[in-house]
Amino acid sequence: MGKNFFQKVFPQIDYLEYYSILSRKNLVIPMIRIENLSKHFGSRAIIDEQTLHFPQGERIAIVGPNGAGKTTLLNILCGLDAPDGGLVKTPPCRLGYLPQEPNTQPKATIVEECESARSDLLALKTKMSEALERMEDHHDHETLHAFEHAESAYRLAGGYELRSKAEKILVGLGFSATRFILNPRQLSGGWRMRIELAKLFLVEPDVLILDEPTNHLDLPSLLWVERFLQSYRGTLLFVSHDRSLLNRLATYTVRIASGTLKLYTGNYDAYVTQEAKEYSIAENTSKNLEKQIQDLQTFVDRFGAKATKAAQAQSKRKLIAKLEEEKALLPQRTRIQQMKFKLPDPLPCERMVCQVQNGAIGYKETLCKGIDFSLEKGQKVALIGANGIGKSTLLKTIVGVIEKKGGTISLAPRASIAYFAQDQLLILDPHASVLENLLAQSPVGENEARKILGGFLFSKDDVFKPLRVLSGGEKNRVGLACILAKKANFLLLDEPTNHLDMLSIDCLTQALVDYNGTLLFVSHDRAFINSICTHTFVMTEKGESMMFEGNVDDYERLAEIAGFPNVLQTEKLPSSPVSETSPSDYHDAKKQEKELRLLLKKKDKVEAELLQSQKELDLCEQEFLKVFQDHQAIRELGIKKEKLSRTIEALENEWLSLTERIENLRGK
């Protein structure tokens, strides 16, 4: 875009600054790459001289068993941990990652803490305020220019939409509007981690790195985050043990195991299929090579000692060595330990295990009231609803950890309860060993306790490890082992899959499917819920509750028929231009959205052509100074300059037309 033209249209914006921004905007950012990367813990190689590129603009899942090094890899890519060898080549871009802990010095309110992520916009806002204060005393041109400059940058960067965007993200993550003015210090660790996630989404980095981002989310918020990440245009690297999320979100999958990294195209199921095919081909190839080696070895054994066949035998020995090298390079199926346990047959119990009538629950204030449901023997009920609605509180009230606020809760005379809480680890002793914790929490003897722990992958001396040195997944397994040892006929589980890898989740799923007792549980893993539950009990923010037969998918269908709210419907993304209107309006909006994307793409192309033409014109003017005595060259440069000027004028007119059309569409 010509400098004179630009300054006519936007006199308050510095042309060189805009030129610089536009040049960066059209820059093709290279992909993240690691070269010969190594990381060891003691003698064990977590990453062993691996080279890999992470495709730009893709959603890349990092998968592998617990302890394989997924978090270590992300920490190295973020610069939070140093490799023992090799390089990480990070592109010149904004890189965002989810911290392990929330901000220890938050702003006064939740919404202000969320906005603090955009320090660039807040700095511009401060400059605007300072300029306005100066103008009250000295209304000079310089101060006015400073204000206009800051205001233009603030407006173009979306400053006036910052509060609205922050609030929409917070609502999507489960915060009600009435909580925006609360101090973050009043919230639990899980809710404060949601604020960190909101801050990350507000910044919109070019590369986003997330380690288990859904651990602190309820099911509705998880679905909102999933939609947000599906619309994210940068490069996403994430670790998750939620198979459904991995399948719906990932476009590439990186497997980390035994110190190696390998990139697969597609989601988790596609990776599993490709890996199984690779191993099948490798096993067949190995068998063929082994057969060739045996045939060659038979020849060597039979004729190796004969002088007339010595040369041939030596040749076949070399071929055997070569084939053995090829066989050694074939991918080997990694043997991964997997939990193996079965919930014991429950003791006899009456048909009606638990009944709640007109129940009211809460702490100082009532969270939910008018709760009515009955659990019959053998039913497996998933409890769903937004965070803060009282799901965990309901479980604690049934167990008797907290007192009910009203109504009646009746348990069968022979009901024996085992309760797994989200804060299950708080009731365990971090300084005691794994075995000591299990013996303290259950009535079993040492031999049976060690047998149970073996099913949860604690064998031999592992049972003597103090709890404090274990990983999150290992601690969760100890908590589940304590539940198993109680041999209850009524299980209440609150987010039992947190920190478990997918193999462990599969094992737990099968154990609960085979369990003959009664189950009431909370989970944000939709696949886990649908695999287990026979009924779904739903709680809403308005205090409504209802039991539905079937899993979550059945609930969504039945709720529509019954006119009951669908708590899984998520808020629209902040960037979505589509409003919730009639089908025809929706179709028109989608059509306008598509047109807007095409216009924006065309505008970017025109801007790039303008920049290139302006560069050529600047070079042309410089050439005039060099050939001022060469009349032929001056004439040719004059023709070229005239042509470039006409091109620039046409492109500027096209840019103005596109800008007007874009603004009209955005207004709609």
Secondary structure, 3 states (H helix, E strand, C coil): CCHHHHHHHCCCCCHHHHHHHHHHHCCCCCCEEEEEEEEEECCEEEEEEEEEEECCCCEEEEECCCCCCHHHHHHHHHCCCCCCEEEEECCCCCEEECCCCCCCCCCCCHHHHHHCCCHHHHHHHHHHHHHHHHHHHCCCHHHHHHHHHHHHHHHHCCHHHHHHHHHHHHHHCCCCHHHCCCCHHHCCHHHHHHHHHHHHHHHCCCEEEEECCCCCCCHHHHHHHHHHHHHCCCEEEEECCCHHHHHHHCCEEEEEECEEEEEEECCHHHHHHHHHHHHHHHHHHHHHHHHHHHHHHHHHHHHCCCHHHHHHHHHHHHHHHHHHHHHHHCCCCCCCCCCCCCCCCCCCCCCEEEEEEEEEEECCCEEEEEEEEEEECCCEEEEECCCCCCHHHHHHHHHCCCCCCEEEEEECCCCCEEEECCCHHHHCCCCCEHHHHHHHHCCCCHHHHHHHHHHCCCCHHHHHCEHHHCCHHHHHHHHHHHHHHCCCCEEEEECCCCCCCHHHHHHHHHHHHHCCCEEEEECCCHHHHHHHCCEEEEECCCCCEEEEECCHHHHHHHHHHHCCCCCCCCCCCCCCCCCCCCHHHHHHHHHHHHHHHHHHHHHHHHHHHHHHHHHHHHHHHHHHHHCCCCHHHHHHHHHHHHHHHHHHHHHHHHHHHHHHHHHHHHHC
